[in-house]
Amino acid sequence: MSTWSVAIKQFEGYLQLEKSLSGNSVEAYVRDVSKLQQYLELEKLPASPQQVTTRILRDFLTWLGGLGMTATSQARTLSGIKAFYSFLIMEDMLALDPTDTLEAPKTGRKLPDTLSYPEIEQLLEAIDMSTPEGTRNRAILEVLYSSGLRVSELTDLRLSNLYADQGFVRVTGKGNKERLVPIGRDALKHLGFYLQGIRAHLDIKPGNEDVVFLNKRGSKLSRVMVFNIIKATADKAGVRKSISPHTFRHSFATHLIEGGADLRAVQEMLGHESITTTEIYTHLDRDYLRQVITEFHPRS
C-alpha cells in the first residue's frame, strides 16, 4: 500500500514523462491531490490513497465549499484527483476507483464570448495596412481566426511549420502535442504580405530566425503584445466587447459549428483532448435548431 508521498511522486513522474505536460500543469495536478492529503491529515483520517472512499471524497468537496472555494475551483480540484486515481488504476495500485460515481459540483459554466462575423470584418478592416505593424497585425488576426490557435501557439509558430501550398500549419499545443490545422486563403494571403513585405527586411535577432511573428526589433512577440494589439484594434474599430486572443479561438469554433461542421473535426482542429471541452460551443447550434423548428415545423 503506497504512502501519499510515494504515490504523488510517481504520479508527478507520469505526468512529466508519459503525458509530457508543462511544468505549470504538473504543479496544478499535484496541488489538487495534495489538498486531499491535507484534508485527511486535518480530519485525522488514517487513509492511504488506496483507502480513500467515495464518501470521504464527497465530504472533502463539502469541506472545500465550506472554505469558500467556488464550484468551478472544486470541479478543477476533483478533475486532478480523478486523474490521480486513473493513474493508480492503470498502474495496478488500486482495483476500484472511488471517483467513478462522484459528480463535480455544478459550475454554471459561462459560455465563452464570441464575435459575430461582421464584427470580425470590422476589426480586420480597422487595421492600417500601410504600416509595417499594420501588415503584421492583420496577418496575426487572420491566422487566429482562420485556424483557432491559442495565443501561445501563435507566438511559437515557426516558418518551418508552414505548409502554405497544402493549406496547413503545424502547431505545438498543450503537453507538446503537435497537430495539423487548416489555414484559410485570406490568412495565407496576408501572411504572405507580412513575410515577404515586412519580415524579410527585419534585422532578426539570433534564435528567432524560424519564428513567424516578430516585433520591429526582430524578436519573438510576447503573448501580452498580442493581447495589446487586439485591444488597440478593437478600440479603433469601435467593438465594445471585452476581447482577447482567445475570443478569436472561440469565434472560430462557434462559427464552424454554426455552419454545420462535425464536432469531432472541430475538436481535432482546436487540439482538445476531450470532446466535452468542445461541446461548450454547441449552444448556438442548438439555439439555431430550435429557431428552425419554431419557424418551419408544422407542429411547433
C-alpha positions as protocol buffer text, in pm:
chain_id: "A"
residue {
  index: 1
  type: MET
  ca { x: 0 y: 0 z: 0 }
}
residue {
  index: 2
  type: SER
  ca { x: 159 y: 328 z: -113 }
}
residue {
  index: 3
  type: THR
  ca { x: 212 y: 630 z: 107 }
}
residue {
  index: 4
  type: TRP
  ca { x: 89 y: 966 z: -22 }
}
residue {
  index: 5
  type: SER
  ca { x: 441 y: 1097 z: -82 }
}
residue {
  index: 6
  type: VAL
  ca { x: 539 y: 793 z: -290 }
}
residue {
  index: 7
  type: ALA
  ca { x: 213 y: 786 z: -490 }
}
residue {
  index: 8
  type: ILE
  ca { x: 223 y: 1159 z: -560 }
}
residue {
  index: 9
  type: LYS
  ca { x: 589 y: 1139 z: -671 }
}
residue {
  index: 10
  type: GLN
  ca { x: 506 y: 854 z: -910 }
}
residue {
  index: 11
  type: PHE
  ca { x: 204 y: 1046 z: -1042 }
}
residue {
  index: 12
  type: GLU
  ca { x: 421 y: 1353 z: -1097 }
}
residue {
  index: 13
  type: GLY
  ca { x: 674 y: 1148 z: -1294 }
}
residue {
  index: 14
  type: TYR
  ca { x: 395 y: 1001 z: -1507 }
}
residue {
  index: 15
  type: LEU
  ca { x: 257 y: 1346 z: -1591 }
}
residue {
  index: 16
  type: GLN
  ca { x: 604 y: 1474 z: -1686 }
}
residue {
  index: 17
  type: LEU
  ca { x: 739 y: 1175 z: -1876 }
}
residue {
  index: 18
  type: GLU
  ca { x: 435 y: 996 z: -2017 }
}
residue {
  index: 19
  type: LYS
  ca { x: 186 y: 1281 z: -2064 }
}
residue {
  index: 20
  type: SER
  ca { x: 452 y: 1546 z: -2144 }
}
residue {
  index: 21
  type: LEU
  ca { x: 256 y: 1813 z: -1955 }
}
residue {
  index: 22
  type: SER
  ca { x: 403 y: 2155 z: -1889 }
}
residue {
  index: 23
  type: GLY
  ca { x: 557 y: 2234 z: -1552 }
}
residue {
  index: 24
  type: ASN
  ca { x: 259 y: 2452 z: -1458 }
}
residue {
  index: 25
  type: SER
  ca { x: 10 y: 2177 z: -1544 }
}
residue {
  index: 26
  type: VAL
  ca { x: 202 y: 1914 z: -1346 }
}
residue {
  index: 27
  type: GLU
  ca { x: 220 y: 2150 z: -1049 }
}
residue {
  index: 28
  type: ALA
  ca { x: -157 y: 2210 z: -1065 }
}
residue {
  index: 29
  type: TYR
  ca { x: -237 y: 1835 z: -1067 }
}
residue {
  index: 30
  type: VAL
  ca { x: -4 y: 1768 z: -776 }
}
residue {
  index: 31
  type: ARG
  ca { x: -154 y: 2060 z: -583 }
}
residue {
  index: 32
  type: ASP
  ca { x: -506 y: 1915 z: -633 }
}
residue {
  index: 33
  type: VAL
  ca { x: -402 y: 1577 z: -489 }
}
residue {
  index: 34
  type: SER
  ca { x: -208 y: 1741 z: -206 }
}
residue {
  index: 35
  type: LYS
  ca { x: -527 y: 1921 z: -98 }
}
residue {
  index: 36
  type: LEU
  ca { x: -691 y: 1584 z: -41 }
}
residue {
  index: 37
  type: GLN
  ca { x: -389 y: 1462 z: 156 }
}
residue {
  index: 38
  type: GLN
  ca { x: -402 y: 1777 z: 373 }
}
residue {
  index: 39
  type: TYR
  ca { x: -774 y: 1725 z: 438 }
}
residue {
  index: 40
  type: LEU
  ca { x: -716 y: 1368 z: 555 }
}
residue {
  index: 41
  type: GLU
  ca { x: -442 y: 1483 z: 793 }
}
residue {
  index: 42
  type: LEU
  ca { x: -654 y: 1769 z: 931 }
}
residue {
  index: 43
  type: GLU
  ca { x: -953 y: 1541 z: 986 }
}
residue {
  index: 44
  type: LYS
  ca { x: -723 y: 1272 z: 1133 }
}
residue {
  index: 45
  type: LEU
  ca { x: -845 y: 1014 z: 883 }
}
residue {
  index: 46
  type: PRO
  ca { x: -589 y: 731 z: 861 }
}
residue {
  index: 47
  type: ALA
  ca { x: -641 y: 680 z: 489 }
}
residue {
  index: 48
  type: SER
  ca { x: -371 y: 588 z: 240 }
}
residue {
  index: 49
  type: PRO
  ca { x: -452 y: 666 z: -128 }
}
residue {
  index: 50
  type: GLN
  ca { x: -596 y: 314 z: -157 }
}
residue {
  index: 51
  type: GLN
  ca { x: -820 y: 358 z: 149 }
}
residue {
  index: 52
  type: VAL
  ca { x: -997 y: 672 z: 27 }
}
residue {
  index: 53
  type: THR
  ca { x: -1366 y: 608 z: -34 }
}
residue {
  index: 54
  type: THR
  ca { x: -1629 y: 790 z: -237 }
}
residue {
  index: 55
  type: ARG
  ca { x: -1784 y: 907 z: 90 }
}
residue {
  index: 56
  type: ILE
  ca { x: -1454 y: 1060 z: 203 }
}
residue {
  index: 57
  type: LEU
  ca { x: -1426 y: 1241 z: -132 }
}
residue {
  index: 58
  type: ARG
  ca { x: -1781 y: 1379 z: -102 }
}
residue {
  index: 59
  type: ASP
  ca { x: -1701 y: 1508 z: 247 }
}
residue {
  index: 60
  type: PHE
  ca { x: -1379 y: 1657 z: 111 }
}
residue {
  index: 61
  type: LEU
  ca { x: -1570 y: 1855 z: -156 }
}
residue {
  index: 62
  type: THR
  ca { x: -1815 y: 1977 z: 109 }
}
residue {
  index: 63
  type: TRP
  ca { x: -1517 y: 2084 z: 318 }
}
residue {
  index: 64
  type: LEU
  ca { x: -1371 y: 2279 z: 25 }
}
residue {
  index: 65
  type: GLY
  ca { x: -1705 y: 2455 z: -23 }
}
residue {
  index: 66
  type: GLY
  ca { x: -1704 y: 2547 z: 343 }
}
residue {
  index: 67
  type: LEU
  ca { x: -1367 y: 2712 z: 294 }
}
residue {
  index: 68
  type: GLY
  ca { x: -1529 y: 2938 z: 33 }
}
residue {
  index: 69
  type: MET
  ca { x: -1393 y: 2759 z: -274 }
}
residue {
  index: 70
  type: THR
  ca { x: -1616 y: 2817 z: -577 }
}
residue {
  index: 71
  type: ALA
  ca { x: -1790 y: 2532 z: -759 }
}
residue {
  index: 72
  type: THR
  ca { x: -1559 y: 2590 z: -1058 }
}
residue {
  index: 73
  type: SER
  ca { x: -1247 y: 2555 z: -840 }
}
residue {
  index: 74
  type: GLN
  ca { x: -1391 y: 2248 z: -668 }
}
residue {
  index: 75
  type: ALA
  ca { x: -1457 y: 2089 z: -1008 }
}
residue {
  index: 76
  type: ARG
  ca { x: -1100 y: 2168 z: -1114 }
}
residue {
  index: 77
  type: THR
  ca { x: -961 y: 2007 z: -797 }
}
residue {
  index: 78
  type: LEU
  ca { x: -1178 y: 1700 z: -849 }
}
residue {
  index: 79
  type: SER
  ca { x: -1050 y: 1673 z: -1206 }
}
residue {
  index: 80
  type: GLY
  ca { x: -695 y: 1648 z: -1075 }
}
residue {
  index: 81
  type: ILE
  ca { x: -793 y: 1384 z: -819 }
}
residue {
  index: 82
  type: LYS
  ca { x: -975 y: 1182 z: -1087 }
}
residue {
  index: 83
  type: ALA
  ca { x: -657 y: 1188 z: -1298 }
}
residue {
  index: 84
  type: PHE
  ca { x: -458 y: 1068 z: -996 }
}
residue {
  index: 85
  type: TYR
  ca { x: -690 y: 773 z: -935 }
}
residue {
  index: 86
  type: SER
  ca { x: -695 y: 683 z: -1304 }
}
residue {
  index: 87
  type: PHE
  ca { x: -317 y: 663 z: -1280 }
}
residue {
  index: 88
  type: LEU
  ca { x: -335 y: 434 z: -973 }
}
residue {
  index: 89
  type: ILE
  ca { x: -577 y: 203 z: -1157 }
}
residue {
  index: 90
  type: MET
  ca { x: -355 y: 199 z: -1466 }
}
residue {
  index: 91
  type: GLU
  ca { x: -52 y: 106 z: -1255 }
}
residue {
  index: 92
  type: ASP
  ca { x: -245 y: -177 z: -1082 }
}
residue {
  index: 93
  type: MET
  ca { x: -206 y: 1 z: -748 }
}
residue {
  index: 94
  type: LEU
  ca { x: -581 y: 2 z: -698 }
}
residue {
  index: 95
  type: ALA
  ca { x: -873 y: -218 z: -805 }
}
residue {
  index: 96
  type: LEU
  ca { x: -1172 y: 17 z: -771 }
}
residue {
  index: 97
  type: ASP
  ca { x: -1180 y: 388 z: -849 }
}
residue {
  index: 98
  type: PRO
  ca { x: -1351 y: 588 z: -570 }
}
residue {
  index: 99
  type: THR
  ca { x: -1406 y: 881 z: -807 }
}
residue {
  index: 100
  type: ASP
  ca { x: -1611 y: 677 z: -1056 }
}
residue {
  index: 101
  type: THR
  ca { x: -1955 y: 776 z: -927 }
}
residue {
  index: 102
  type: LEU
  ca { x: -1852 y: 1117 z: -798 }
}
residue {
  index: 103
  type: GLU
  ca { x: -2006 y: 1414 z: -978 }
}
residue {
  index: 104
  type: ALA
  ca { x: -1841 y: 1753 z: -991 }
}
residue {
  index: 105
  type: PRO
  ca { x: -2026 y: 2046 z: -833 }
}
residue {
  index: 106
  type: LYS
  ca { x: -2245 y: 2234 z: -1080 }
}
residue {
  index: 107
  type: THR
  ca { x: -2034 y: 2519 z: -1209 }
}
residue {
  index: 108
  type: GLY
  ca { x: -2291 y: 2710 z: -1411 }
}
residue {
  index: 109
  type: ARG
  ca { x: -2020 y: 2741 z: -1674 }
}
residue {
  index: 110
  type: LYS
  ca { x: -2033 y: 3072 z: -1854 }
}
residue {
  index: 111
  type: LEU
  ca { x: -2044 y: 3041 z: -2231 }
}
residue {
  index: 112
  type: PRO
  ca { x: -1742 y: 3197 z: -2399 }
}
residue {
  index: 113
  type: ASP
  ca { x: -1773 y: 3539 z: -2558 }
}
residue {
  index: 114
  type: THR
  ca { x: -1772 y: 3532 z: -2937 }
}
residue {
  index: 115
  type: LEU
  ca { x: -1755 y: 3786 z: -3215 }
}
residue {
  index: 116
  type: SER
  ca { x: -2007 y: 3783 z: -3497 }
}
residue {
  index: 117
  type: TYR
  ca { x: -1869 y: 3757 z: -3849 }
}
residue {
  index: 118
  type: PRO
  ca { x: -1949 y: 4129 z: -3918 }
}
residue {
  index: 119
  type: GLU
  ca { x: -1754 y: 4217 z: -3601 }
}
residue {
  index: 120
  type: ILE
  ca { x: -1459 y: 4009 z: -3723 }
}
residue {
  index: 121
  type: GLU
  ca { x: -1466 y: 4200 z: -4053 }
}
residue {
  index: 122
  type: GLN
  ca { x: -1498 y: 4529 z: -3864 }
}
residue {
  index: 123
  type: LEU
  ca { x: -1182 y: 4451 z: -3669 }
}
residue {
  index: 124
  type: LEU
  ca { x: -985 y: 4342 z: -3973 }
}
residue {
  index: 125
  type: GLU
  ca { x: -1084 y: 4645 z: -4179 }
}
residue {
  index: 126
  type: ALA
  ca { x: -981 y: 4881 z: -3895 }
}
residue {
  index: 127
  type: ILE
  ca { x: -615 y: 4784 z: -3935 }
}
residue {
  index: 128
  type: ASP
  ca { x: -395 y: 5030 z: -4126 }
}
residue {
  index: 129
  type: MET
  ca { x: -225 y: 4814 z: -4386 }
}
residue {
  index: 130
  type: SER
  ca { x: 3 y: 5098 z: -4499 }
}
residue {
  index: 131
  type: THR
  ca { x: 233 y: 5044 z: -4198 }
}
residue {
  index: 132
  type: PRO
  ca { x: 466 y: 4751 z: -4128 }
}
residue {
  index: 133
  type: GLU
  ca { x: 297 y: 4688 z: -3790 }
}
residue {
  index: 134
  type: GLY
  ca { x: -46 y: 4701 z: -3954 }
}
residue {
  index: 135
  type: THR
  ca { x: 53 y: 4441 z: -4215 }
}
residue {
  index: 136
  type: ARG
  ca { x: 183 y: 4214 z: -3941 }
}
residue {
  index: 137
  type: ASN
  ca { x: -120 y: 4269 z: -3716 }
}
residue {
  index: 138
  type: ARG
  ca { x: -363 y: 4190 z: -3996 }
}
residue {
  index: 139
  type: ALA
  ca { x: -177 y: 3862 z: -4054 }
}
residue {
  index: 140
  type: ILE
  ca { x: -192 y: 3783 z: -3681 }
}
residue {
  index: 141
  type: LEU
  ca { x: -570 y: 3834 z: -3658 }
}
residue {
  index: 142
  type: GLU
  ca { x: -631 y: 3648 z: -3984 }
}
residue {
  index: 143
  type: VAL
  ca { x: -433 y: 3347 z: -3858 }
}
residue {
  index: 144
  type: LEU
  ca { x: -601 y: 3350 z: -3515 }
}
residue {
  index: 145
  type: TYR
  ca { x: -949 y: 3350 z: -3667 }
}
residue {
  index: 146
  type: SER
  ca { x: -866 y: 3120 z: -3957 }
}
residue {
  index: 147
  type: SER
  ca { x: -708 y: 2842 z: -3751 }
}
residue {
  index: 148
  type: GLY
  ca { x: -835 y: 2886 z: -3394 }
}
residue {
  index: 149
  type: LEU
  ca { x: -486 y: 2890 z: -3243 }
}
residue {
  index: 150
  type: ARG
  ca { x: -414 y: 2956 z: -2877 }
}
residue {
  index: 151
  type: VAL
  ca { x: -207 y: 3272 z: -2830 }
}
residue {
  index: 152
  type: SER
  ca { x: 98 y: 3066 z: -2723 }
}
residue {
  index: 153
  type: GLU
  ca { x: 62 y: 2855 z: -3039 }
}
residue {
  index: 154
  type: LEU
  ca { x: 58 y: 3173 z: -3247 }
}
residue {
  index: 155
  type: THR
  ca { x: 365 y: 3326 z: -3083 }
}
residue {
  index: 156
  type: ASP
  ca { x: 552 y: 2993 z: -3112 }
}
residue {
  index: 157
  type: LEU
  ca { x: 457 y: 2942 z: -3480 }
}
residue {
  index: 158
  type: ARG
  ca { x: 758 y: 2852 z: -3696 }
}
residue {
  index: 159
  type: LEU
  ca { x: 833 y: 2916 z: -4062 }
}
residue {
  index: 160
  type: SER
  ca { x: 938 y: 2551 z: -4089 }
}
residue {
  index: 161
  type: ASN
  ca { x: 586 y: 2451 z: -3983 }
}
residue {
  index: 162
  type: LEU
  ca { x: 403 y: 2648 z: -4253 }
}
residue {
  index: 163
  type: TYR
  ca { x: 273 y: 2436 z: -4542 }
}
residue {
  index: 164
  type: ALA
  ca { x: 118 y: 2712 z: -4750 }
}
residue {
  index: 165
  type: ASP
  ca { x: 89 y: 2509 z: -5068 }
}
residue {
  index: 166
  type: GLN
  ca { x: -112 y: 2246 z: -4879 }
}
residue {
  index: 167
  type: GLY
  ca { x: -313 y: 2499 z: -4674 }
}
residue {
  index: 168
  type: PHE
  ca { x: -197 y: 2375 z: -4332 }
}
residue {
  index: 169
  type: VAL
  ca { x: 12 y: 2487 z: -4035 }
}
residue {
  index: 170
  type: ARG
  ca { x: 171 y: 2254 z: -3780 }
}
residue {
  index: 171
  type: VAL
  ca { x: 128 y: 2378 z: -3425 }
}
residue {
  index: 172
  type: THR
  ca { x: 253 y: 2253 z: -3090 }
}
residue {
  index: 173
  type: GLY
  ca { x: -23 y: 2266 z: -2831 }
}
residue {
  index: 174
  type: LYS
  ca { x: -64 y: 2170 z: -2466 }
}
residue {
  index: 175
  type: GLY
  ca { x: 153 y: 1883 z: -2350 }
}
residue {
  index: 176
  type: ASN
  ca { x: 384 y: 1938 z: -2650 }
}
residue {
  index: 177
  type: LYS
  ca { x: 128 y: 1765 z: -2872 }
}
residue {
  index: 178
  type: GLU
  ca { x: 154 y: 1853 z: -3240 }
}
residue {
  index: 179
  type: ARG
  ca { x: -140 y: 1883 z: -3477 }
}
residue {
  index: 180
  type: LEU
  ca { x: -201 y: 1999 z: -3833 }
}
residue {
  index: 181
  type: VAL
  ca { x: -457 y: 2277 z: -3866 }
}
residue {
  index: 182
  type: PRO
  ca { x: -605 y: 2411 z: -4191 }
}
residue {
  index: 183
  type: ILE
  ca { x: -542 y: 2777 z: -4269 }
}
residue {
  index: 184
  type: GLY
  ca { x: -771 y: 2979 z: -4496 }
}
residue {
  index: 185
  type: ARG
  ca { x: -687 y: 3158 z: -4820 }
}
residue {
  index: 186
  type: ASP
  ca { x: -727 y: 3509 z: -4676 }
}
residue {
  index: 187
  type: ALA
  ca { x: -498 y: 3424 z: -4383 }
}
residue {
  index: 188
  type: LEU
  ca { x: -236 y: 3281 z: -4622 }
}
residue {
  index: 189
  type: LYS
  ca { x: -261 y: 3589 z: -4843 }
}
residue {
  index: 190
  type: HIS
  ca { x: -200 y: 3829 z: -4552 }
}
residue {
  index: 191
  type: LEU
  ca { x: 67 y: 3604 z: -4408 }
}
residue {
  index: 192
  type: GLY
  ca { x: 242 y: 3626 z: -4744 }
}
residue {
  index: 193
  type: PHE
  ca { x: 217 y: 4008 z: -4742 }
}
residue {
  index: 194
  type: TYR
  ca { x: 380 y: 4012 z: -4398 }
}
residue {
  index: 195
  type: LEU
  ca { x: 652 y: 3752 z: -4463 }
}
residue {
  index: 196
  type: GLN
  ca { x: 762 y: 3892 z: -4798 }
}
residue {
  index: 197
  type: GLY
  ca { x: 696 y: 4262 z: -4748 }
}
residue {
  index: 198
  type: ILE
  ca { x: 786 y: 4317 z: -4383 }
}
residue {
  index: 199
  type: ARG
  ca { x: 957 y: 4026 z: -4209 }
}
residue {
  index: 200
  type: ALA
  ca { x: 1205 y: 3971 z: -4494 }
}
residue {
  index: 201
  type: HIS
  ca { x: 1350 y: 4319 z: -4426 }
}
residue {
  index: 202
  type: LEU
  ca { x: 1387 y: 4290 z: -4046 }
}
residue {
  index: 203
  type: ASP
  ca { x: 1719 y: 4261 z: -3867 }
}
residue {
  index: 204
  type: ILE
  ca { x: 1634 y: 3932 z: -3694 }
}
residue {
  index: 205
  type: LYS
  ca { x: 1786 y: 3858 z: -3353 }
}
residue {
  index: 206
  type: PRO
  ca { x: 1978 y: 3528 z: -3316 }
}
residue {
  index: 207
  type: GLY
  ca { x: 1749 y: 3245 z: -3211 }
}
residue {
  index: 208
  type: ASN
  ca { x: 1444 y: 3398 z: -3381 }
}
residue {
  index: 209
  type: GLU
  ca { x: 1526 y: 3305 z: -3741 }
}
residue {
  index: 210
  type: ASP
  ca { x: 1245 y: 3045 z: -3761 }
}
residue {
  index: 211
  type: VAL
  ca { x: 981 y: 3239 z: -3562 }
}
residue {
  index: 212
  type: VAL
  ca { x: 696 y: 3371 z: -3780 }
}
residue {
  index: 213
  type: PHE
  ca { x: 574 y: 3677 z: -3591 }
}
residue {
  index: 214
  type: LEU
  ca { x: 840 y: 3924 z: -3476 }
}
residue {
  index: 215
  type: ASN
  ca { x: 845 y: 4272 z: -3326 }
}
residue {
  index: 216
  type: LYS
  ca { x: 1020 y: 4558 z: -3505 }
}
residue {
  index: 217
  type: ARG
  ca { x: 1344 y: 4472 z: -3324 }
}
residue {
  index: 218
  type: GLY
  ca { x: 1345 y: 4124 z: -3477 }
}
residue {
  index: 219
  type: SER
  ca { x: 1247 y: 3933 z: -3162 }
}
residue {
  index: 220
  type: LYS
  ca { x: 959 y: 3695 z: -3094 }
}
residue {
  index: 221
  type: LEU
  ca { x: 631 y: 3859 z: -2993 }
}
residue {
  index: 222
  type: SER
  ca { x: 512 y: 3809 z: -2636 }
}
residue {
  index: 223
  type: ARG
  ca { x: 158 y: 3695 z: -2554 }
}
residue {
  index: 224
  type: VAL
  ca { x: 98 y: 4028 z: -2381 }
}
residue {
  index: 225
  type: MET
  ca { x: 192 y: 4210 z: -2701 }
}
residue {
  index: 226
  type: VAL
  ca { x: -66 y: 4010 z: -2899 }
}
residue {
  index: 227
  type: PHE
  ca { x: -329 y: 4092 z: -2636 }
}
residue {
  index: 228
  type: ASN
  ca { x: -242 y: 4463 z: -2663 }
}
residue {
  index: 229
  type: ILE
  ca { x: -260 y: 4452 z: -3043 }
}
residue {
  index: 230
  type: ILE
  ca { x: -611 y: 4307 z: -3026 }
}
residue {
  index: 231
  type: LYS
  ca { x: -727 y: 4554 z: -2761 }
}
residue {
  index: 232
  type: ALA
  ca { x: -598 y: 4851 z: -2960 }
}
residue {
  index: 233
  type: THR
  ca { x: -761 y: 4717 z: -3279 }
}
residue {
  index: 234
  type: ALA
  ca { x: -1096 y: 4669 z: -3101 }
}
residue {
  index: 235
  type: ASP
  ca { x: -1081 y: 5026 z: -2967 }
}
residue {
  index: 236
  type: LYS
  ca { x: -1009 y: 5161 z: -3315 }
}
residue {
  index: 237
  type: ALA
  ca { x: -1284 y: 4951 z: -3474 }
}
residue {
  index: 238
  type: GLY
  ca { x: -1541 y: 5056 z: -3214 }
}
residue {
  index: 239
  type: VAL
  ca { x: -1602 y: 4697 z: -3099 }
}
residue {
  index: 240
  type: ARG
  ca { x: -1710 y: 4740 z: -2738 }
}
residue {
  index: 241
  type: LYS
  ca { x: -1685 y: 4376 z: -2627 }
}
residue {
  index: 242
  type: SER
  ca { x: -1402 y: 4279 z: -2398 }
}
residue {
  index: 243
  type: ILE
  ca { x: -1196 y: 4061 z: -2630 }
}
residue {
  index: 244
  type: SER
  ca { x: -867 y: 3876 z: -2617 }
}
residue {
  index: 245
  type: PRO
  ca { x: -674 y: 3638 z: -2845 }
}
residue {
  index: 246
  type: HIS
  ca { x: -890 y: 3356 z: -2707 }
}
residue {
  index: 247
  type: THR
  ca { x: -1204 y: 3533 z: -2833 }
}
residue {
  index: 248
  type: PHE
  ca { x: -1089 y: 3459 z: -3189 }
}
residue {
  index: 249
  type: ARG
  ca { x: -1047 y: 3091 z: -3096 }
}
residue {
  index: 250
  type: HIS
  ca { x: -1400 y: 3081 z: -2951 }
}
residue {
  index: 251
  type: SER
  ca { x: -1538 y: 3259 z: -3257 }
}
residue {
  index: 252
  type: PHE
  ca { x: -1355 y: 3022 z: -3493 }
}
residue {
  index: 253
  type: ALA
  ca { x: -1510 y: 2717 z: -3321 }
}
residue {
  index: 254
  type: THR
  ca { x: -1859 y: 2865 z: -3286 }
}
residue {
  index: 255
  type: HIS
  ca { x: -1879 y: 2981 z: -3647 }
}
residue {
  index: 256
  type: LEU
  ca { x: -1766 y: 2638 z: -3769 }
}
residue {
  index: 257
  type: ILE
  ca { x: -2030 y: 2458 z: -3564 }
}
residue {
  index: 258
  type: GLU
  ca { x: -2297 y: 2709 z: -3663 }
}
residue {
  index: 259
  type: GLY
  ca { x: -2211 y: 2622 z: -4021 }
}
residue {
  index: 260
  type: GLY
  ca { x: -2267 y: 2252 z: -3954 }
}
residue {
  index: 261
  type: ALA
  ca { x: -1909 y: 2130 z: -3901 }
}
residue {
  index: 262
  type: ASP
  ca { x: -1862 y: 1793 z: -3732 }
}
residue {
  index: 263
  type: LEU
  ca { x: -1789 y: 1838 z: -3362 }
}
residue {
  index: 264
  type: ARG
  ca { x: -1501 y: 1589 z: -3366 }
}
residue {
  index: 265
  type: ALA
  ca { x: -1340 y: 1772 z: -3659 }
}
residue {
  index: 266
  type: VAL
  ca { x: -1356 y: 2095 z: -3458 }
}
residue {
  index: 267
  type: GLN
  ca { x: -1214 y: 1908 z: -3157 }
}
residue {
  index: 268
  type: GLU
  ca { x: -920 y: 1796 z: -3369 }
}
residue {
  index: 269
  type: MET
  ca { x: -851 y: 2146 z: -3500 }
}
residue {
  index: 270
  type: LEU
  ca { x: -868 y: 2303 z: -3154 }
}
residue {
  index: 271
  type: GLY
  ca { x: -646 y: 2035 z: -3003 }
}
residue {
  index: 272
  type: HIS
  ca { x: -898 y: 1950 z: -2730 }
}
residue {
  index: 273
  type: GLU
  ca { x: -815 y: 1618 z: -2566 }
}
residue {
  index: 274
  type: SER
  ca { x: -1175 y: 1564 z: -2454 }
}
residue {
  index: 275
  type: ILE
  ca { x: -1484 y: 1608 z: -2670 }
}
residue {
  index: 276
  type: THR
  ca { x: -1669 y: 1754 z: -2367 }
}
residue {
  index: 277
  type: THR
  ca { x: -1441 y: 2059 z: -2384 }
}
residue {
  index: 278
  type: THR
  ca { x: -1553 y: 2120 z: -2741 }
}
residue {
  index: 279
  type: GLU
  ca { x: -1921 y: 2066 z: -2662 }
}
residue {
  index: 280
  type: ILE
  ca { x: -1940 y: 2407 z: -2490 }
}
residue {
  index: 281
  type: TYR
  ca { x: -1953 y: 2555 z: -2840 }
}
residue {
  index: 282
  type: THR
  ca { x: -2272 y: 2375 z: -2938 }
}
residue {
  index: 283
  type: HIS
  ca { x: -2507 y: 2620 z: -2760 }
}
residue {
  index: 284
  type: LEU
  ca { x: -2555 y: 2834 z: -3069 }
}
residue {
  index: 285
  type: ASP
  ca { x: -2611 y: 2529 z: -3284 }
}
residue {
  index: 286
  type: ARG
  ca { x: -2892 y: 2414 z: -3054 }
}
residue {
  index: 287
  type: ASP
  ca { x: -3045 y: 2762 z: -3049 }
}
residue {
  index: 288
  type: TYR
  ca { x: -3037 y: 2766 z: -3428 }
}
residue {
  index: 289
  type: LEU
  ca { x: -3206 y: 2426 z: -3450 }
}
residue {
  index: 290
  type: ARG
  ca { x: -3475 y: 2543 z: -3210 }
}
residue {
  index: 291
  type: GLN
  ca { x: -3534 y: 2851 z: -3427 }
}
residue {
  index: 292
  type: VAL
  ca { x: -3564 y: 2634 z: -3739 }
}
residue {
  index: 293
  type: ILE
  ca { x: -3820 y: 2405 z: -3568 }
}
residue {
  index: 294
  type: THR
  ca { x: -4024 y: 2704 z: -3447 }
}
residue {
  index: 295
  type: GLU
  ca { x: -4032 y: 2865 z: -3791 }
}
residue {
  index: 296
  type: PHE
  ca { x: -4077 y: 2569 z: -4020 }
}
residue {
  index: 297
  type: HIS
  ca { x: -4212 y: 2263 z: -3837 }
}
residue {
  index: 298
  type: PRO
  ca { x: -4591 y: 2225 z: -3879 }
}
residue {
  index: 299
  type: ARG
  ca { x: -4634 y: 2107 z: -3519 }
}
residue {
  index: 300
  type: SER
  ca { x: -4401 y: 2350 z: -3345 }
}
